[in-house]
Amino acid sequence: MRYIEHIKTKSTHERRAHAIQMSSAILIVVFLVWVSTLGWRFASIPPQTASSDVSQTASVVQASNGNATLLVSTTTDSYGQ
């Protein structure tokens, strides 16, 4: 509470400048934490191999194994041709 009382004695310009400094410091800390986790997050993504004919279809048998949720996914690089 003493800190807040001390800040209230400052002029409006000084309080705004202090608020910008504090918010910038917090933003830098959040940014550094985010950057430090990028390597961990990218390392957990499995590498994918490229082929000339990319076609992936989710198995209907696996999707309909009694679960309430049905997910069917199809990916192709021939755009439906």
C-alpha positions as CSV (number, residue, x, y, z in Angstrom):
1,M,0.0,0.0,0.0
2,R,2.9,2.4,0.6
3,Y,3.9,2.0,-3.0
4,I,0.5,3.0,-4.3
5,E,0.4,6.0,-2.0
6,H,3.9,6.9,-3.2
7,I,2.8,6.7,-6.9
8,K,-0.3,8.8,-6.2
9,T,2.0,11.7,-5.1
10,K,3.6,11.7,-8.6
11,S,2.3,13.8,-11.4
12,T,0.1,12.3,-14.1
13,H,2.9,12.3,-16.6
14,E,5.2,10.4,-14.3
15,R,2.5,7.9,-13.5
16,R,1.8,7.2,-17.1
17,A,5.5,6.8,-17.9
18,H,5.9,4.4,-14.9
19,A,2.8,2.4,-16.1
20,I,4.4,2.1,-19.6
21,Q,7.7,0.9,-18.1
22,M,6.0,-1.7,-15.9
23,S,3.8,-3.0,-18.7
24,S,6.8,-3.2,-21.0
25,A,8.7,-5.1,-18.4
26,I,5.9,-7.6,-18.0
27,L,5.5,-7.9,-21.8
28,I,9.2,-8.7,-22.1
29,V,9.0,-11.4,-19.5
30,V,6.0,-13.0,-21.1
31,F,7.7,-12.8,-24.5
32,L,10.9,-14.4,-23.2
33,V,8.9,-17.3,-21.6
34,W,7.0,-17.8,-24.9
35,V,10.3,-17.8,-26.9
36,S,11.9,-20.2,-24.5
37,T,9.1,-22.8,-25.0
38,L,9.2,-22.7,-28.9
39,G,12.0,-25.2,-29.0
40,W,10.1,-27.6,-26.8
41,R,6.9,-27.2,-28.8
42,F,8.6,-27.7,-32.2
43,A,10.6,-30.7,-30.9
44,S,7.4,-32.5,-30.0
45,I,6.0,-32.3,-33.6
46,P,6.8,-35.5,-35.4
47,P,8.7,-35.1,-38.7
48,Q,6.6,-35.8,-41.8
49,T,7.8,-37.3,-45.0
50,A,6.9,-35.9,-48.4
51,S,5.9,-38.1,-51.2
52,S,4.8,-37.3,-54.8
53,D,1.2,-38.5,-54.2
54,V,0.0,-37.3,-50.8
55,S,-3.2,-38.8,-49.8
56,Q,-4.4,-39.5,-46.2
57,T,-7.8,-40.8,-45.2
58,A,-8.9,-41.5,-41.7
59,S,-9.9,-45.1,-41.2
60,V,-13.7,-45.5,-41.0
61,V,-13.3,-48.7,-39.0
62,Q,-11.3,-46.9,-36.4
63,A,-13.6,-43.9,-36.3
64,S,-16.7,-46.1,-35.9
65,N,-15.4,-48.3,-33.1
66,G,-18.3,-47.5,-30.8
67,N,-17.3,-44.0,-29.8
68,A,-19.9,-41.2,-29.9
69,T,-17.7,-39.0,-31.9
70,L,-17.2,-39.8,-35.6
71,L,-14.3,-38.1,-37.4
72,V,-13.5,-38.7,-41.0
73,S,-10.7,-36.7,-42.6
74,T,-9.4,-36.8,-46.2
75,T,-6.5,-34.9,-47.5
76,T,-5.3,-35.0,-51.1
77,D,-2.9,-32.9,-53.2
78,S,-4.8,-33.6,-56.5
79,Y,-7.6,-31.3,-55.6
80,G,-10.4,-33.8,-56.2
81,Q,-9.1,-35.0,-59.6
